[in-house]
């Protein structure tokens, strides 16, 4: 269920600064931004430490984020807006209730309701010469760039105690197959927006230090900045993420993506409000982790905590609400080799040896337990193949292969304790 605009008065009320009497029901993983939340809107509330003026700005960003650019003129420039090519009509369509999008159903075309992003790999691992980096299946006039359907291949395995499990991986089929081979596609779900501003505020020095500790790879971008957003850590700043997504997913021009136009469809003010909204969504309070002590111990003993790091401190940020916060996102924001099983580039039916193929940024785990409440299903990992946290762990390979094998070796009681801990985050 998508967050309806009829709930705007409630969201505005909740965007007022938290009262002093608000008692946390669990650990504040997002520092002072944390807020007790539940239900399908659990990821859609503003940070608890915003001022009244900032709360009003959050409301403006909320309106833009959930505006449908396909049913009415663009919010900022009448007569302009969506397309000509697109794969979604609203930011909130991809990030369902500010969380993840659902995985596509078998045999159904990837469409707006599923919001998968198919990344392209053309000659020499660059953009496709005519389609670019992303398939956009819809157009405001005529046809889009192609239709993709998904089937799920089942894989069977067993734990060391003999209990069985089933995994799945997506098989993509492209309508036509002439211009665009299926092996050139990588299915992607939009990630949750939880705590993005706090992650933006983690100093680069911290990321470099974490690289030394965890062995993770720092992603340096062309301008020298360190990437920290996206499944491949290829974006450093949320403002860049906003304009890039608006351009690739909805075809909106901006100052960063002018497309020859002097009048951007996404105005600087709209871009700033959308960026602010993305920065200040609250991190939900975790459940009572005191009841999950065994799972927390196992999380560390199995090696999960070496990459899924907690106890980071943000630096100075333009928004004081995000500055100097002790946070527990359970990520190092770095790239790690996750093995052949998750490698997302296939050429001529075999795994590519391109170095990016096996690398993925460590995804944050805060608010993991709210995933099912918000989206109605788990659909974890970059393409939604994991239908539970257990399946996500079982797909780990490469640097995380030892942790996966240790998880498989646990007895049933300990496996459940670890999974209970993850669901409490």
Residue, then its C-alpha position, 0 to 999 in steps of 0.5 A: x500500500x502506497x502512502x496516500x496524500x490524504x494522510x498529509x495532515x497526519x504527516x504534518x502533525x507528526x513532523x512537529x518536533x518531538x515532545x520531551x515526554x516521548x519515551x523511546x521504546x528501544x535503542x535510538x539507532x539514528x541518534x536524536x533523529x530516531x522516532x518510535x514508528x510502526x505500520x506501513x508508514x514506519x519509514x515516512x516520519x520526519x526526524x524527531x529533532x527538527x525545528x518547526x521551520x524544518x518540519x514545514x520544509x519536510x512537508x513541502x518535500x513530502x508533497x513533491x516526493x509523492x506527486x504524480x508527474x504523469x497525471x498533472x503538470x509538473x509541480x514547478x513548471x506548468x506544461x512540463x514534466x514527465x518523460x519523454x522516457x520513464x519508468x516511474x511517475x513519482x519518487x514515492x512509486x519507486x520507494x514505496x512508503x519511503x522503503x523498498x519496492x516489491x519484487x516482480x511477480x513471475x511472468x509479469x512485465x516489469x512495470x511502475x508497480x514493481x519499479x525495478x531498475x534494469x542497469x545496462x552493460x554495453x560494449x566495454x562495460x559502458x552505457x548502451x549506445x542507444x539506450x544508455x545505462x538504464x532501460x526505461x520501458x514507458x514513454x509519454x508518446x509511442x513506445x518505451x525502450x522495451x519490455x522485460x519479464x521475470x521468472x524466478x529460478x529455484x535453488x535448493x540447499x540444506x543447513x548442516x543439521x539437514x534442514x532444507x531451504x530454498x533460494x531463488x534468483x531472477x531470470x530476465x527475458x527481454x521482448x525482442x532480444x535483438x537490440x538488448x540481450x537479457x544477459x546485459x541487464x541487472x535487476x535492481x530494487x529501489x532501496x529504503x531512504x532510512x537515515x540517508x542524511x546521517x550516512x551523508x554526514x559520516x566523515x570521509x576520514x571515517x570511511x577510509x579508516x573503516x576500509x583499513x579495518x574491514x578490507x572494504x574498497x572505497x569508491x572514488x568518483x571522478x571528482x575525487x569524492x567518496x561514493x556512499x549511496x547506491x548499490x555500487x556506492x556510485x553517488x557521494x551526495x544526496x543532491x546528486x542522487x535526487x537529480x540523477x533519479x529524477x532524470x533516469x526514472x522520470x525524465x525530468x530535466x534539472x540544472x545537472x541534467x539540462x538536456x538542452x533546456x534553459x528551464x529545468x523541470x525540476x527547479x533548484x527549489x524543488x531539488x533542494x526540498x526533495x534533497x532535504x526530505x531525503x536527508x531528514x526521514x527518521x530512523x525508527x527506534x529498534x525493538x528492545x535489543x536486551x531481549x536479543x542478547x544471544x542474537x547480538x553475540x552471534x552477529x559478532x561471532x559469525x563476522x557479520x559485524x565486521x562489515x555491518x558496522x555500528x557505533x559511527x559518529x557523524x561530523x558537521x553537516x549543513x543540517x544541525x539535526x544530523x551533526x555529531x550524532x552517534x548512529x548504528x546503521x550496521x554498514x561501513x558504506x564500502x564495497x565488498x566482494x560478495x562472490x559469484x552468486x550475487x555477481x550482476x554482470x553476465x556476458x555470453x552466459x558466463x560470469x564476467x571477470x569485470x571487477x565491479x561484477x562481484x562488488x556491492x556496497x554493504x547495505x544498512x540494516x537499521x529498520x530492517x525489521x520494518x521492511x515487511x510492515x512497510x512493503x508487505x514482503x521482504x524482497x531483500x538484496x539488490x534484486x529482491x531475490x531474498x524472501x527473508x533475512x535467512x535467504x539474504x545471508x545464504x546468498x552471501x559469498x566471497x568475503x562473506x562466505x565464511x560468515x554464511x557457512x558459520x550461519x549454516x552450521x548453527x543449530x536451529x535455536x541459534x539460527x533463530x536467535x540471530x534472525x530475531x536480532x535482525x528483525x528487531x533492528 
